[in-house]
Amino acid sequence: MNINLGTTTSQYFTLSRQPFTANFVYRGSVLQHNDASTYLGCIFDNKLKCTKHIEHAVSKARKGLPILKRVAVLNGDVAELPL
């Protein structure tokens, strides 16, 4: 199996308040550390909280709202949406 070390990162999961520091090495290369990673569309942070994932989902939904509003107005479904 080939592993792309340019995109591979490490992440530590802990509920401790003290920062955990360690370097993971794979075949002589130190892996980059991230505080949040995306896996199968879900964003995991190092405290296993959903805040970053929810913020991302809300941001994507807000980007689509003006388009939905315009389509509704053009179709005559709604005179004006209270957004």
C-alpha positions as a Markdown table, in Angstrom:
| # | Residue | x | y | z |
|---|---|---|---|---|
| 1 | Met | 0.0 | 0.0 | 0.0 |
| 2 | Asn | 1.3 | 3.5 | -0.9 |
| 3 | Ile | 0.8 | 6.3 | 1.6 |
| 4 | Asn | 0.9 | 9.9 | 0.3 |
| 5 | Leu | 3.0 | 11.6 | 3.0 |
| 6 | Gly | 2.2 | 15.1 | 1.6 |
| 7 | Thr | -1.5 | 14.7 | 2.6 |
| 8 | Thr | -1.2 | 12.5 | 5.6 |
| 9 | Thr | -1.5 | 14.2 | 9.0 |
| 10 | Ser | -1.7 | 13.1 | 12.6 |
| 11 | Gln | -4.2 | 14.2 | 15.2 |
| 12 | Tyr | -4.4 | 13.7 | 18.9 |
| 13 | Phe | -7.7 | 13.1 | 20.7 |
| 14 | Thr | -7.8 | 14.0 | 24.4 |
| 15 | Leu | -10.1 | 15.6 | 26.9 |
| 16 | Ser | -7.2 | 16.7 | 29.0 |
| 17 | Arg | -6.6 | 20.5 | 29.4 |
| 18 | Gln | -2.9 | 20.0 | 29.2 |
| 19 | Pro | -1.5 | 20.1 | 25.6 |
| 20 | Phe | -0.3 | 16.8 | 24.3 |
| 21 | Thr | 2.8 | 16.9 | 22.1 |
| 22 | Ala | 4.3 | 14.1 | 20.2 |
| 23 | Asn | 5.8 | 13.6 | 16.8 |
| 24 | Phe | 4.7 | 10.6 | 14.7 |
| 25 | Val | 7.3 | 9.4 | 12.3 |
| 26 | Tyr | 6.5 | 7.2 | 9.3 |
| 27 | Arg | 9.4 | 5.8 | 7.3 |
| 28 | Gly | 11.7 | 8.6 | 8.4 |
| 29 | Ser | 9.3 | 11.4 | 7.8 |
| 30 | Val | 7.6 | 13.4 | 10.6 |
| 31 | Leu | 3.9 | 13.6 | 10.0 |
| 32 | Gln | 2.2 | 17.1 | 10.1 |
| 33 | His | -0.1 | 17.6 | 13.1 |
| 34 | Asn | -3.6 | 19.1 | 12.8 |
| 35 | Asp | -6.0 | 20.2 | 15.5 |
| 36 | Ala | -9.0 | 19.4 | 13.2 |
| 37 | Ser | -9.3 | 16.9 | 10.4 |
| 38 | Thr | -12.0 | 16.0 | 7.9 |
| 39 | Tyr | -12.9 | 12.3 | 7.5 |
| 40 | Leu | -15.9 | 11.2 | 5.3 |
| 41 | Gly | -17.3 | 14.7 | 5.4 |
| 42 | Cys | -17.2 | 15.1 | 9.2 |
| 43 | Ile | -14.8 | 17.5 | 10.9 |
| 44 | Phe | -13.2 | 16.1 | 14.0 |
| 45 | Asp | -11.3 | 18.4 | 16.4 |
| 46 | Asn | -8.8 | 17.3 | 19.0 |
| 47 | Lys | -11.5 | 17.5 | 21.8 |
| 48 | Leu | -14.1 | 15.5 | 19.8 |
| 49 | Lys | -16.5 | 18.4 | 19.8 |
| 50 | Cys | -18.9 | 19.2 | 16.9 |
| 51 | Thr | -18.5 | 23.0 | 16.9 |
| 52 | Lys | -16.2 | 23.2 | 13.8 |
| 53 | His | -18.4 | 20.7 | 11.9 |
| 54 | Ile | -21.6 | 22.6 | 12.7 |
| 55 | Glu | -20.0 | 26.0 | 11.8 |
| 56 | His | -18.9 | 24.5 | 8.5 |
| 57 | Ala | -22.4 | 23.1 | 7.7 |
| 58 | Val | -24.1 | 26.4 | 8.7 |
| 59 | Ser | -21.6 | 28.3 | 6.5 |
| 60 | Lys | -22.5 | 26.1 | 3.5 |
| 61 | Ala | -26.2 | 26.4 | 4.1 |
| 62 | Arg | -26.0 | 30.2 | 4.3 |
| 63 | Lys | -24.2 | 30.4 | 1.0 |
| 64 | Gly | -27.1 | 28.6 | -0.7 |
| 65 | Leu | -29.9 | 30.7 | 0.9 |
| 66 | Pro | -29.8 | 33.6 | -1.6 |
| 67 | Ile | -30.1 | 31.2 | -4.5 |
| 68 | Leu | -33.1 | 29.4 | -2.9 |
| 69 | Lys | -34.7 | 32.8 | -2.2 |
| 70 | Arg | -34.2 | 33.9 | -5.8 |
| 71 | Val | -35.6 | 30.7 | -7.2 |
| 72 | Ala | -38.7 | 30.9 | -4.9 |
| 73 | Val | -39.4 | 34.5 | -6.0 |
| 74 | Leu | -38.9 | 33.8 | -9.7 |
| 75 | Asn | -41.3 | 30.8 | -9.5 |
| 76 | Gly | -43.9 | 33.0 | -7.8 |
| 77 | Asp | -44.0 | 30.6 | -4.8 |
| 78 | Val | -43.3 | 33.4 | -2.3 |
| 79 | Ala | -43.5 | 37.1 | -2.6 |
| 80 | Glu | -40.7 | 37.7 | -0.2 |
| 81 | Leu | -39.0 | 35.3 | 2.2 |
| 82 | Pro | -38.2 | 36.6 | 5.8 |
| 83 | Leu | -34.5 | 35.8 | 5.8 |
